[in-house]
Amino acid sequence: MDKFIAAVDALSDFIGRTVSWLLLFMVITAVAVALLRYVFSIGFVWMQESYLWMHGALMMLGASYALRHDAHVRVDVFYSRMPPRRRALVDIAGVFLFLLPMVVVIFYVSLPYVAESWQKRESSFQAGGLPGVYVMKTLIPVFCILLGLQGLSLAAKAWKMLKGDNDA
């Protein structure tokens, strides 16, 4: 179990640190789009779409990193005041009752959607837009896999804590 936790946490950290650079490129792109549009009255659809693509990739690939570092939104009024064992139980219940069912449903619902996009080699509907929309849509099942794995890692750490493992 320790190797699984370490591997999943390392994967989430690597992907999270890597895609965090997209934030810098998003800011640069947003500033460039705004300057070109409002100062020079020039607009490029591909630049606007690239901003949206970077945002989507950052959110989908960064979700497991956020879960790993407990950065997701949570009703912390009660959770923060709970003893560690009760928090571990809440974490396990949250993973198995909410997180995993959600990612499984999204994964299976997205597969035909992604497959059709690949089959058609879907591109932007906008003239001058980015090609390869199918690549972006592939991030949906990838998001589910990464978030599901990180959820299992979270549950495993909580289980270790309940069992009295001091390394948890």
CORUR-V717472 format. One record per residue. N is the residue number from 1. PHI is phi as a letter, one per 30 degrees, with the letter a starting at -180 (NA if undefined). NEAR is the number of other ideal C-beta (glycine too) atoms within 12 Angstrom. D_FIRST is the distance of its C-alpha to the first C-alpha in whole Angstrom. Layout:
BEGIN
N/PHI/NEAR/D_FIRST  N/PHI/NEAR/D_FIRST
END
This chain:
BEGIN
1/NA/19/0  2/d/16/4  3/d/11/5  4/d/20/5  5/e/28/6  6/d/17/9  7/d/18/10  8/d/31/11  9/d/27/12  10/d/20/14  11/d/25/15  12/d/35/17  13/d/24/18  14/d/19/20  15/d/33/21  16/d/30/22  17/d/18/24  18/d/17/26  19/d/31/27  20/d/23/28  21/d/18/31  22/d/29/32  23/d/22/33  24/d/14/36  25/d/21/37  26/d/27/37  27/d/17/40  28/d/18/42  29/d/25/42  30/d/22/43  31/d/17/46  32/d/23/47  33/d/26/47  34/d/18/49  35/d/17/51  36/d/19/52  37/d/18/53  38/c/12/55  39/c/12/57  40/c/12/57  41/h/8/57  42/b/15/55  43/b/21/52  44/b/21/50  45/d/22/47  46/d/23/45  47/d/28/44  48/d/26/44  49/d/27/41  50/d/28/39  51/d/28/39  52/d/25/38  53/d/29/35  54/d/31/34  55/d/24/33  56/d/27/32  57/d/30/29  58/d/28/29  59/d/27/28  60/d/32/26  61/d/36/24  62/c/36/23  63/d/36/22  64/d/37/18  65/d/33/19  66/d/28/21  67/d/36/18  68/e/31/16  69/c/19/19  70/h/20/20  71/c/17/23  72/d/25/24  73/d/10/27  74/a/19/26  75/d/12/29  76/d/14/28  77/d/8/31  78/c/12/29  79/e/21/25  80/d/14/26  81/c/12/28  82/d/17/25  83/d/14/24  84/e/20/20  85/d/18/19  86/d/18/21  87/d/25/20  88/d/27/16  89/d/21/18  90/d/28/20  91/d/35/17  92/d/28/15  93/d/22/19  94/d/25/19  95/d/30/17  96/d/23/17  97/c/15/21  98/b/21/22  99/d/31/20  100/d/26/18  101/e/18/22  102/d/21/23  103/d/31/22  104/d/20/22  105/d/17/26  106/d/25/26  107/e/24/25  108/d/18/27  109/d/16/30  110/d/25/30  111/e/21/29  112/d/15/33  113/d/22/34  114/d/27/32  115/d/19/34  116/d/15/37  117/d/25/37  118/d/20/36  119/d/12/39  120/d/15/41  121/h/15/40  122/e/22/41  123/b/21/42  124/d/23/43  125/d/12/46  126/d/17/48  127/d/12/50  128/i/16/49  129/d/22/46  130/d/26/42  131/d/21/42  132/i/21/38  133/e/27/37  134/e/22/35  135/d/21/33  136/d/31/33  137/d/29/32  138/d/25/29  139/d/33/27  140/d/33/27  141/d/27/24  142/d/30/23  143/e/34/22  144/d/31/21  145/d/29/18  146/d/36/17  147/d/40/18  148/d/31/16  149/d/33/13  150/d/42/13  151/d/37/14  152/d/31/10  153/d/37/9  154/d/39/11  155/d/33/11  156/d/31/7  157/d/32/9  158/d/30/12  159/d/26/10  160/d/24/9  161/d/25/13  162/d/22/14  163/d/16/13  164/i/12/14  165/d/16/12  166/d/8/14  167/d/13/12  168/d/23/11
END
